[in-house]
Amino acid sequence: MALTDTDEVMDFTIIGALRSDHDRWLAEGFREVMIRNGHQYRERPRPDIRVVFNFTDHLTPRPYRRKAQATFVLGIATVDAWPDDVLKTGYTMLVRSLSNMVILVVRAEGKLHAHFVTLEGGCYPVVHTAGAEDDFFGRMYQRLAPLASSHLVINNEFHPDLPPELWNGDEVTEQIYRASLKLDALHLLPAMWPLQDLLDPRDFEHVRRLYGIGGLSHGNVSARKDATRFWMSASGVKKSELRQPGTQVLLVKGYDRERSVMLLSVPPSVQPRRVSVDAIEHWMIYTQHPEVGAIVHVHAWIDGIPSTDVNYPCGTRELARAVAALVRQAPDPNRAIVGLKDHGMTITGPSLDDIFERIEGRVTTQVPMT
């Protein structure tokens, strides 16, 4: 099932303190490459601005508090020596600057190493050498544009219509619980750094209200309930303890395409959590392949699997389409293993037991970054 979007011209702005000739060079390079590719520059951000380039300091990053979910914030900082851990340094900056992505530029060895750090824990470089400015900014634009123009499907609409006989779960949620224990035992549920440990209370509340998350625990699992519904892990919960309907696992009953909203059935007496951001991807796969009975997504890898070409953000229609396309192309879509570039992999199966039988002993927790 295709989900189509109309073409759009992204408007963008550049904010923050440009403290040096280097910062001004970077800002002008981004401005020129965006305009050259048809995007509109604005001196000041509007509430619904599409892309914000936020120049800041990596140690004390100044956040940009977006007004709309669709705004893509790119945090940019430069350091003059290699950090002990590029990913951790960039990821901490990403969270504290409330960014969708960070470019941490390392000036070393006579070159600029622009490291892209993503919310999913990806970290990959674009290297600049003197005299190759157009190529450098062109390659960074190629990395940035598909992500900045993607469309999130992370809003939930909760319907307190879960039948009483499901308030304490069923045999499917029990399977998901056992699967969560298995994923934990296989060390396939890596967590980055809890948001509440990196953000002050005001910014943590901003992130929670805007995205409905209270932390990042990578990976998710789902299993089909019937022809139109499936159970799936909640967002921001400990994935090794998936049991309670409404708070740890949720019953997805549909997708409202016009409003880009996932529809959930929950118990009437529960304050629900949002379903995993990858619900749109799972919904698309279940809708297209009636024989698929379960799906597991992990931040891990199996050598030789086909992979998406772009590392679209989690929870976007574009990532869902790209993964669903690879599942369709698999020799057996009901038992597919597909890679998500710089991210992880999604596995389909007739059951969760089938999935674990096929991947056990083949998985590495090191996802290749390209």
C-alpha positions in Angstrom: 0.0 0.0 0.0 1.6 3.2 -1.2 1.5 6.4 0.9 2.2 9.3 -1.5 3.2 12.9 -0.6 3.2 16.0 -2.7 6.5 17.6 -3.6 7.5 20.5 -1.3 10.1 23.2 -1.2 11.7 23.3 2.2 12.2 26.7 3.8 15.2 27.0 6.2 17.0 29.3 8.5 20.4 29.6 10.2 20.6 30.5 13.9 23.2 30.6 16.6 26.4 32.4 17.2 28.9 32.3 14.3 32.0 32.8 16.4 34.7 32.4 13.8 35.5 32.6 10.1 35.2 28.8 10.1 31.6 29.0 11.4 30.7 31.6 8.9 32.2 29.5 6.1 30.1 26.5 7.2 27.0 28.6 7.4 27.4 30.1 4.0 28.2 26.7 2.5 25.0 25.3 3.9 23.0 28.3 2.8 24.3 28.2 -0.8 23.8 24.4 -1.3 20.2 24.7 0.1 19.4 27.6 -2.2 21.1 25.9 -5.2 18.8 22.9 -4.6 15.6 25.0 -4.7 15.0 25.7 -1.0 14.0 29.0 0.5 16.2 30.9 3.0 14.5 32.9 5.8 16.3 35.4 8.0 14.2 34.4 11.0 12.4 31.1 11.7 8.6 30.9 11.4 6.7 28.6 13.7 6.4 26.0 11.0 9.9 26.4 9.5 11.0 23.2 7.9 14.8 23.1 8.6 16.8 24.9 11.2 20.7 25.0 11.1 21.6 25.7 14.8 25.3 26.6 15.3 26.2 26.0 18.9 28.9 24.9 21.3 29.3 21.1 21.8 29.9 21.5 25.6 27.1 24.0 26.3 24.7 23.6 23.4 21.9 26.1 23.1 18.6 24.3 22.3 16.2 25.3 19.6 12.7 24.7 20.9 10.7 24.0 17.8 7.0 24.9 17.6 6.1 22.0 15.2 6.9 18.3 14.9 7.8 18.8 11.2 10.6 21.2 11.9 14.0 19.4 11.4 16.7 20.8 13.6 20.4 20.2 12.7 22.8 21.1 15.5 26.3 22.1 14.3 29.5 22.4 16.3 33.2 22.3 15.7 36.0 20.9 17.8 39.8 21.2 17.3 40.8 17.7 18.5 39.3 14.3 18.4 36.9 13.6 21.3 37.5 10.4 23.2 34.2 9.1 21.8 32.7 10.9 18.8 29.3 9.2 19.0 28.8 9.9 22.7 30.0 13.5 22.4 27.8 14.1 19.4 24.8 12.3 20.9 25.0 14.2 24.2 25.0 17.4 22.1 22.1 16.2 20.0 19.9 15.6 23.0 20.8 18.8 24.8 20.3 20.9 21.8 16.9 19.2 21.1 18.1 18.4 17.6 17.0 15.7 15.1 20.6 15.3 14.0 24.0 16.8 14.8 27.1 17.5 12.6 30.1 17.4 14.9 33.0 18.8 12.8 36.5 17.7 13.9 39.4 19.8 12.6 42.3 17.4 12.6 45.1 16.0 10.4 44.7 18.9 7.9 41.1 18.0 7.1 37.5 18.6 8.3 35.7 15.4 9.4 32.0 16.2 9.6 30.4 13.4 11.7 26.7 13.0 11.3 25.1 11.8 14.6 21.5 10.6 14.5 18.9 10.0 17.1 19.0 6.2 16.4 22.7 6.2 17.3 24.2 6.4 13.8 27.5 8.1 13.4 29.2 8.4 9.9 31.6 11.0 8.5 31.9 13.2 5.4 35.5 14.3 5.0 36.6 17.6 3.4 39.9 18.4 1.9 41.1 21.8 0.8 39.8 23.0 -2.6 36.8 20.7 -2.7 34.2 22.9 -1.1 31.4 22.2 -3.6 31.9 18.5 -3.3 32.0 18.6 0.5 28.7 20.6 0.9 27.1 18.6 -1.9 27.8 15.3 -0.2 26.5 16.7 3.1 23.3 17.9 1.4 22.8 14.5 -0.1 22.9 13.1 3.4 20.7 15.7 5.0 18.0 16.4 2.5 16.1 13.0 2.5 16.0 13.1 6.3 15.0 16.7 6.6 12.2 16.3 4.1 10.8 13.1 5.6 7.4 13.0 7.3 6.8 11.7 10.9 3.9 9.5 11.8 4.3 9.5 15.6 1.0 10.8 16.8 -1.4 8.4 18.5 -5.2 8.5 19.0 -6.3 6.4 21.9 -9.7 4.8 21.9 -10.8 3.3 25.3 -12.5 0.4 23.5 -10.2 -2.5 24.3 -12.5 -5.4 25.2 -12.4 -6.4 28.9 -11.1 -9.8 28.1 -7.9 -8.2 26.8 -7.3 -5.8 29.7 -4.7 -8.2 31.1 -3.4 -9.3 27.7 -3.8 -12.5 25.8 -1.7 -15.3 24.3 -0.2 -12.8 21.8 1.0 -10.4 24.5 2.4 -13.3 26.4 4.4 -14.2 23.3 5.7 -10.6 23.1 6.7 -10.8 26.7 8.7 -13.9 26.1 10.3 -12.3 23.1 11.3 -9.3 25.1 13.1 -11.6 27.6 14.8 -13.3 24.7 15.9 -10.0 23.1 17.4 -8.9 26.4 19.2 -12.2 26.9 20.7 -11.9 23.4 21.8 -8.3 24.3 19.8 -6.9 21.4 18.1 -4.1 23.3 20.9 -1.5 23.5 20.0 1.9 25.1 21.8 5.1 24.5 21.7 7.7 27.3 18.4 8.4 29.1 17.0 11.7 28.1 16.2 12.7 31.7 20.0 12.3 32.5 21.0 14.7 29.7 18.2 17.4 29.8 17.2 19.9 32.4 13.5 19.5 33.6 12.2 22.2 31.2 13.8 20.7 28.1 12.8 17.2 29.1 9.2 18.3 29.5 9.4 20.0 26.1 10.6 16.7 24.4 8.0 14.7 26.3 5.1 16.9 25.2 6.3 17.3 21.6 7.1 13.6 20.9 5.5 11.7 23.8 8.7 10.0 24.8 10.5 9.8 28.1 13.7 8.0 27.1 15.2 6.0 24.3 15.3 2.2 24.4 16.2 0.9 21.0 14.3 -1.9 19.3 10.7 -3.0 19.2 8.6 -6.1 18.7 5.0 -6.8 17.5 2.7 -9.7 16.8 -0.5 -10.0 14.8 -3.7 -10.2 16.7 -6.0 -10.7 13.7 -6.5 -9.6 10.1 -6.5 -5.9 11.0 -4.9 -5.5 14.4 -1.5 -6.2 16.0 0.1 -5.8 19.5 3.3 -3.7 19.7 5.7 -2.6 22.3 5.2 0.9 23.7 7.7 3.8 23.3 10.1 4.8 26.0 9.7 1.7 28.1 12.1 -1.0 29.2 11.8 -3.4 26.3 12.7 -6.4 28.4 9.5 -6.1 30.4 6.6 -6.0 27.9 3.4 -7.2 29.5 0.8 -4.6 30.6 -1.7 -3.5 27.8 -1.9 0.2 27.4 1.4 1.0 29.1 3.9 -1.6 27.9 2.2 -3.1 24.9 -0.5 -1.5 22.8 -3.1 -2.9 20.4 -2.8 -1.0 17.0 -6.1 -1.1 15.2 -5.5 1.2 12.3 -3.9 4.2 10.6 -5.7 7.4 9.7 -3.8 8.4 6.6 -5.3 11.9 6.2 -4.3 12.9 9.7 -1.1 10.7 9.9 -2.3 9.2 13.2 -1.9 5.7 14.5 -5.2 4.4 16.1 -4.9 2.4 19.4 -7.3 0.4 21.5 -6.6 0.8 25.2 -8.3 -0.1 28.5 -10.5 2.7 29.7 -8.9 3.0 33.1 -5.3 3.3 31.9 -3.2 6.4 31.2 -1.6 5.0 28.0 1.8 5.4 26.6 2.4 5.9 22.9 3.2 3.0 20.7 6.7 2.6 19.3 7.5 5.1 16.6 8.0 2.3 14.1 4.3 1.4 14.2 3.7 2.9 10.8 6.4 0.5 9.4 4.8 -2.5 11.1 1.3 -1.5 10.0 2.4 -1.3 6.4 4.1 -4.7 6.4 1.1 -6.4 8.1 -1.3 -4.7 5.7 0.6 -5.8 2.6 1.4 -9.4 3.8 -1.4 -11.2 5.6 0.8 -14.2 6.3 3.3 -12.2 8.4 2.5 -12.9 12.0 5.3 -11.1 13.8 8.0 -8.5 13.3 11.1 -7.7 15.3 13.3 -4.6 14.9 16.7 -4.5 16.5 19.8 -2.3 16.3 22.0 -5.1 15.1 23.1 -6.7 11.9 23.4 -9.9 9.8 26.0 -9.9 7.1 24.8 -10.0 3.5 21.2 -8.7 4.0 19.7 -6.1 1.6 19.5 -2.6 3.0 17.7 0.6 2.5 19.7 3.3 0.6 18.9 6.2 3.0 19.0 6.2 6.8 15.5 7.8 7.2 14.6 8.7 10.7 12.5 6.2 12.8 8.7 6.9 12.6 8.7 8.4 9.1 6.6 7.3 6.2 9.7 7.3 4.0 11.5 4.7 6.2 8.3 2.6 6.4 8.0 2.6 2.6 11.7 1.8 2.1 11.5 -1.2 4.5 8.2 -2.4 3.1 9.6 -2.3 -0.4 12.6 -4.5 0.6 10.2 -6.9 2.3 8.1 -7.2 -0.9 11.3 -7.9 -2.9 12.4 -10.7 -0.5 12.2 -14.3 -1.9 9.7 -15.0 0.9 8.3 -11.7 2.3 6.8 -13.7 5.2 10.3 -14.6 6.3 12.3 -11.5 5.3 15.4 -10.0 7.0 16.1 -6.4 5.7 18.6 -3.8 6.8 18.0 -0.2 7.7 21.0 1.8 6.6 23.2 3.0 9.5 20.5 1.8 11.9 19.6 -1.9 12.3 17.3 -4.5 10.8 13.7 -5.6 10.6 12.8 -9.3 10.5 9.4 -10.7 9.6 8.1 -14.2 10.4 4.9 -16.2 10.8 5.6 -16.1 14.5 8.1 -14.7 17.0 9.5 -18.2 17.7 10.2 -18.6 13.9 12.1 -15.2 13.9 14.4 -16.2 16.8 15.1 -19.6 15.4 16.3 -18.0 12.1 18.5 -15.2 13.6 20.0 -16.8 16.7 23.7 -17.2 16.3 23.9 -15.0 13.2 23.5 -11.6 14.7 26.2 -9.0 15.4 25.5 -6.0 17.6 27.8 -3.8 15.4 25.8 -2.1 12.7 28.0 -1.0 9.8 28.1 2.8 9.2 28.6 4.0 5.7 
